[in-house]
């Protein structure tokens, strides 16, 4: 029996999407679905939910819970990762509150920036433990990483973990539909090409029937910028740099040095930037789960419609050899020629029986490559810090971060890193 292992299966809503999709995929019937989470209550919740879905969908998949991670992985053909190390309390709170003391404000803090750096540092050791188990008990498995910070963790699993890994993010498949909906443009029959790095990939081409749609997009975007809306940062970046970026405005506000600035406090209001957005989402999700739990976990009539998540489509393409195209995060093996080869990039990939095959992009427009490199610098220094366990590389990563370096002095950046290391305590024992 072939096996799909889900690490972080206590993420019940996400497990419903990814594994509910698998239950409805004909090519995956008869697979074992192995669930693992360190939170055994949430693990049981997800198992109950999936068993209800199994009954209502008529699936022949076998749902199994594991409390031993290595046994959950043993013999797996596919592994899905959706963990969060440290959770909202204490680690997300720490990532936001200590930088605030230095006057550094963030919106999401899960990719780069000071919050992204420390989320990486506490997650990488766990990922490398996963990799050691995978090399031992399922060395040929395909590892699908959904966990942020996407680029760094996918890079580490490929470069240091020795595990065949592709990173998957929702921002690619929703980019064009949401942009066109926002601007009131019909999105049927659109041809688009997207490439760059995770959360900062670029809509390089967008056309219909051979006609370039960018002039109309920019015209409507410029008009929309005259009033407040929820995508003002991305529209401003497009109007200044020429191309639309995949990830949301709240994310991109903190990836660049232009938007959250103590010397220009009016920018936060002008571009409608939601400071402290991620903590608010966490609090709301925790509260919402209290009411959702009963209807999601214990509803024997629960149903599911196949979602836009890539995982089941990837498995299906490999099992059936029917090709499927994704936007995947992979190592830059000459794919984007003006970005570093050491970087993880997000490019179109073809999936079939041969697995995930990235496609060649070539040079990005020079201004887009330059913006990507500012984020790659911090990503690579964060990896250097994690792998060498040298505190000075944490400083280097933070000193090179565009938003952090635009706001704070070098001395304050170093002091802030020291405070964060101390506050993380046992989450970062190797740096104390």
C-alpha positions, -999 to +999 in steps of 0.1 A: +000+000+000+014+034-010+015+061+017+010+098+022+023+112+055+011+145+068+034+162+094+015+188+114-018+170+109-032+189+139-037+218+114-072+205+110-086+230+085-056+227+062-056+189+066-092+190+054-082+208+022-051+188+013-061+153+025-098+158+017-086+165-018-067+132-017-097+113-006-116+125-037-088+117-062-093+084-080-056+077-085-050+079-047-076+054-036-062+026-015-034+048-002-026+049+035-029+085+049-006+087+079-012+115+104+014+129+128+014+158+152+029+165+186-005+178+198-023+145+203-057+162+209-055+181+176-042+149+159-073+130+171-095+159+159-081+156+124-084+118+123-121+121+133-127+147+106-110+127+079-128+095+088-161+113+085-149+126+051-139+091+041-174+078+047-192+106+029-169+105-001-168+067-003-130+067-003-110+035+001-080+054+017-069+041+051-066+068+077-040+061+104-028+082+134+008+079+146+024+092+178+059+080+166+071+103+138+095+078+123+068+051+120+044+077+104+071+083+078+082+047+073+077+037+036+060+070+027+059+079-010+048+114-004+052+136+027+033+169+033+047+193+059+025+220+076+041+225+110+045+257+130+073+257+156+066+278+187+031+287+178+014+321+184+022+319+221+050+324+229+070+327+197+049+349+174+042+372+203+080+374+209+087+381+172+064+411+173+067+426+208+105+428+211+111+446+178+083+470+188+104+481+217+130+493+192+104+510+171+103+483+144+068+475+133+058+444+112+026+431+095+030+393+091+067+385+101+068+349+087+090+352+057+120+376+060+123+406+083+133+401+119+103+378+125+110+357+095+146+353+106+137+340+140+109+318+127+135+302+105+160+297+133+136+278+155+121+257+126+153+246+107+165+222+134+130+205+134+131+202+096+165+187+097+153+161+122+125+153+097+151+150+070+172+125+090+141+103+095+132+105+059+166+095+047+164+065+070+128+052+064+115+067+031+146+080+012+128+083-021+098+103-008+088+135-024+085+162+004+059+189-002+067+219+021+038+242+029+055+258+060+068+293+061+094+307+057+090+289+025+122+298+006+146+291+034+131+259+047+128+244+011+164+254+005+176+238+037+157+205+030+172+203-005+207+215+003+214+201+038+186+177+044+192+155+013+155+153+007+137+158-026+116+189-017+093+213-035+078+243-017+041+252-024+024+285-018-011+297-025+000+330-038+008+318-074-025+302-082-046+331-068-025+359-082-042+365-115-078+357-106-077+381-076-059+409-095-085+407-123-114+406-099-100+436-081-098+456-114-130+443-129-114+424-157-126+391-171-100+364-164-111+337-188-086+327-215-057+345-199-021+335-205+003+343-177+039+336-166+051+340-131+086+337-116+108+351-089+111+340-053+084+329-029+062+358-018+080+380-043+074+363-076+064+385-105+036+384-131+061+387-159+036+383-188-002+385-189-021+384-222-053+373-239-055+363-276-019+376-280-027+411-266-006+424-237-030+432-208-005+452-187-013+486-202-050+482-192-041+467-158-018+497-150-044+522-162-071+507-139-046+503-110-036+540-112-072+550-111-080+527-082-050+541-062-069+574-059-091+557-032-082+534-003-083+496-010-067+465+004-039+461-023-023+495-024+013+484-017+013+459-046-003+484-070+023+510-060+051+485-066+037+477-100+034+513-110+069+521-098+087+489-109+066+478-138+052+444-127+027+430-102+039+408-074+023+376-062+020+379-025-004+403-007+002+439+001+004+433+039+033+409+032+051+431+007+048+462+029+075+446+052+097+431+024+108+465+012+122+496+028+095+520+013+063+516+033+066+512+071+088+541+082+089+561+114+101+592+095+070+589+073+042+577+095+016+589+071+026+561+047+009+535+068-024+552+064-018+562+028-012+527+017-037+511+041-010+489+058-023+466+086+004+467+112+004+436+136-019+418+112-006+383+119-011+384+156-047+396+150-053+367+126-039+342+152-062+355+179-092+353+156-083+318+145-079+306+180-113+320+189-129+307+157-116+272+163-137+270+195-169+273+175-156+255+144-143+224+162-177+208+168-190+212+132-157+203+116-146+174+138-178+157+149-201+161+119-207+127+105-222+142+074-192+164+066-184+168+029-156+184+009-151+198-026-116+195-041-097+227-034-071+246-054-042+232-032-016+217-054-008+186-034-034+161-047-029+173-082+009+166-079+003+131-065-023+125-093+001+136-120+029+114-108+006+084-103-012+087-137+015+104-158-011+130-168+009+163-168+000+191-144+016+226-142+024+242-109+043+272-095+069+255-073+097+265-050+129+247-061+167+253-061+179+277-087+198+253-109+203+279-136+166+285-139+166+323-132+199+334-145+203+367-128+196+354-093+221+334-071+224+297-077+223+292-040+188+306-038+155+289-038+133+303-066+096+301-075+091+290-111+067+272-133+072+234-130+058+204-149+047+174-129+043+139-144+056+104-137+092+118-137+083+140-107+085+178-105+105+193-133+113+230-131+113+251-162+139+276-174+130+313-170+162+332-179+169+367-167+142+386-148+139+423-156+169+438-138+148+459-113+129+428-103+160+407-099+175+435-077+144+435-055+146+397-051+183+398-043+176+421-013+155+393+002+177+365-009+206+381+010+188+378+043+176+343+034+211+330+027+226+346+058+198+331+079+207+296+066+244+304+073+235+312+109+214+281+113+240+257+099+271+272+115+253+282+148+272+314+147+254+343+163+272+369+141+254+355+111+221+362+127+233+398+130+243+398+093+209+385+082+191+412+102+216+439+091+209+430+055+171+429+058+156+458+038+130+469+063+150+464+094+181+482+080+160+511+068+146+517+103+173+509+129+209+516+135+235+488+134+239+488+172+201+486+177+198+458+153+224+438+171+209+445+205+174+436+192+188+402+180+204+396+213+171+403+231+152+380+207+177+352+213+173+356+250+135+358+249+133+327+227+151+307+254+148+270+249+135+275+214+170+286+203+193+269+228+222+267+204+226+305+203+224+312+240 
